[in-house]
Amino acid sequence: MRTEKLICIPYAGGSAAIFNKWKKKLPSKIEVLPIELAGRGTRIDEPPYESFQQALDDMHDKLNSMELDQYSIFGHSMGAIISFALLSNLRNTGKNLPNHVFLSGMQPPNSEKNLRKKYHELSDQKFKNKIWELGGTPKEFFQEPELLEIFLPLLRSDFKIASQDLSNYSIKNLKTKIHVFNGEQEIEKENLEMWKVFSKNISISIFQGGHFFINEYTTEVLDRINEIILRP
């Protein structure tokens, strides 16, 4: 029985723990392997990334430490941006490429909506307002000064990574299948067409909900992942 490893990369402010419930909901043929990024979860004692390249290098180290034969990558939001660049680099370094890459909650790299996301440059109050507006962060975060002091630098680091210009990365002409997942409340129809510029080997799935549809409609998302990975 073939087992596919599913490498999962979290969104800004998220830890590997957000994917724990996926382990029970996906079939045994799909082994969920969440990646813990620096500054959170089991790596909370490490400083946040200072640059996009540092985050990318860390991801390469993580993949190199695993025995990966048949595998796929899932990234949401910031995790999808890292996944896009990671796939490009894996091709350039001659590494074993994943069968599938899921780019979830990500706008096309060349869209105006993506290019103007410089939230990390906002003042503290405006930055906190933007985090609240985007959702996905527990309200307790905004009510506890101690939590704010600890996690605000991490979130700024994450949003800086999420604003990365991907124009120097390419995923064209790869055998890896690309799957774009988006919430219907967030995606703009003209942006869906832009994705086809980056790869001919691409599929697009739209789910109910907004940016954090993977938390609101987890069952539907996992059903789609299962269908894609295990299809004959």
N, C-alpha and C positions, 0 to 999 in steps of 0.2 A: 504493500500500500504506500503510494507516494505521499510524503508529507511536505507541505509548503510552509516555510517560515515567513511570518508576516512581521516585518520590522515596523514599529509604530513610533512616530516622532510627534510630540505634543505641540499645542499652540502656545502663544505667549502667556507666560505665567503658569502654565500647566506642568504637571509632573507625569512620570510614567504611570502613576496610580490611576489616571483617568482611563487607562486601557485595561485595567485589571478585570473588569466585568466582561470584557470581550472574550477572555480566556474560557469562560464558562458558556458563553452563548454561541461561539463558533464551533464547528465540528472538530474532532480530534485530528482530522487531516490537515487542519490549519493551526500551526503553532504560533501563538501571539508572543512577540518579543518586544515589549516596550523599551524604548531607549530613555534613560534618565539623563537629562541635560544638566550642566553645571549650575549650581546655585539653588537647587530645589530637591525635595524628596530625600533620597539616600545620599545626595551630593550637596546638601544644604550648606555644609561647611566650606565649600569651594566658592570662590568669587565668580560673579557672572562673567560671561564672555565680554571681552573688550572690542571685538570686531567680528564681522561675519566670517572672515577667513578662519579665525580661531574656532568658531562653532563648527565650521565645515571640516577643519582638520580633526576636531574631536570626534565627529561622526565617522570619518574615515578610520580613525583608530578603533572605534567601537566595532565597525564592520570587519576590520582586519582581525579582530580578536575572536570572531565567531567563525564557525565552520559552516559556510553558506554554499549550498549547491543549488537547490531549488528554493528561491525566495522572492518575496515581493516587498515593497515599501509603501507604507501609508503615512501621509503627513497632513495635518490640518493647520490652515492659516500659516503662521510662522513655520510650522513643521513642513508644510507643503513647499514653501519657498526654499527651505533647506534641501528638501527632497529633489526639487528641480535642479538646483546647482550640483547636488551630489550625483545625480544621474549623469549629468554632463561630464563631471570630473571622472567618474568611473569609466566612461567610454574613453576618455583621453589617456587614462593610465593603464588601459588594457585589462581592467579587472572584470571578473565574472559579473555580467549584468543581471539585474532582477528580471523576472518574467513580467511583472506588472508594477507600475508606480501609480498610486492614487494621490492626486493633487486635490485636496479637499479644502473648501472655503478660501480659495485663492482666485484672485482676478488674473486675467492674462497679463504677462509681464509688460506688454506694450500698451496697456489701457491707461487712460488718464486717471481713472479712479485709483489705480495701483500706484502711479507715479507721484501722486500728491499726498501720500500717507507719511507724514513726517511728525507723527504724534510725539515722538520722544523729545522733540525740540520745544514742546509747550511748557508753560509754567506749571508748577506743581498742581495748582488748583484746576487749571484747564486740562491737564493731563489726567487727573483723577476723574474729572467730569467725562472725559472721552472714554475712559475705561468703564465707567458706570453705563454710559450710553451703548457701548458695544455689547455689554452683558457678559455672562460667563464667569464673572468674579463674585464670590459670595459676599453678601452685604456686610458680614462681620468684618471683612477687610477694611471697609470704610469707617467702621465704628471703633476700631482699636488702633490708637496711635502707635503702639508697639509694632503691630503688624505692618502698618504703613511704613514705618522707619526701616523695617527689614526688607519688605518686598518691593517698595517703590523703585529702588535702584535696579532690582532684577527686572521689573517690568519695563523700565526705560531701556535697559540693555536689550531685552527681547524685541521691543518695538523698533529699536534701531536696526536690529537684524532683519525684522520684517519689512523694513523700508529699502532693503538692498536692491540696487539696480542689477537686473539679470541679463542685461544686453550682451555681456561677454560670455554667456553660457548658452549652449545649444543642445537640443534633444532631437534634432532632425535625423532622419535616416537610421533610426535605431530599431532593433527587433523588439525591444521592450514595448509592451502595450501601455499606453497612457490613458488613465481614466480620471476625468474631471468631475468632482462632486460639488454641488452648490445648493444652497437654500433658495427657494423661489422668491423669498422676500428681499434677497440681497442681489441676486444676479441681474444684469442688464442684458437683454437679448442680443444686442449688437456685440457684446463682449464674448458671447459664446462662439461667434463666427471667428473672432480673433485667434482663438485657440488653434484653429486649423492651420494657421501660419507656422506653428511650432512643430507640428508633427502630423503626418498623414495617418498614423497609426493611433488614433485617438477616439475615445468615446466620452459622451457627456451624460451625466445623470443628475436630474433635478429632484430635490426632496422638499417636503413641506418645511416651513420654519425659516429662521433667519440665519445669521452667521454661525450660531452654535447648534445647528440642526443635528449634529452628530450626538449631542447629549439629549436633545428632545425626541429624536426619532431614531434611536439607536438600533432598534430591531430592523427597521427598513434599510438602514445603512449596511448592517451586517448581512442581511439577506442578499443585498446586491454584491457585496464583496465575496460572499460564499459562491454565488452564482458565477461570478467572473473567474475566480481562481480555480474552481473545481469543474467548470464546464468541460465537456469532452473535447 
